[in-house]
């Protein structure tokens, strides 16, 4: 399981579930370097442009609105691009901020 929140595994209920499901391995992406950030950006775009202030009478209507937005978005979109190259990211994450733990290269 990929997680971009280093604290995601700390609540007691999560710890108990992970102990019971040993086949699950958590992998943490470096803070602010995650592909999940791009997913979050896209969900923010959908929320702002297709869902917020909308009126949906059913889940089917909401799903249809999201699908229509995605189709239109795909017709006009441009790829997300990173603003830093891999070397810059690796340099930054190799030096964690004071009080933080480096998450790259760890196995949880």
Secondary structure by P-SEA (a helix, b strand, c coil): cccccccccccaaaaaaaaacccbbbbbccccccaaaaaaaaaaaaaaccccccccccaaaaaaaaaaaaaaaaaccccccccccaaaaaaaaacccccccccccccc
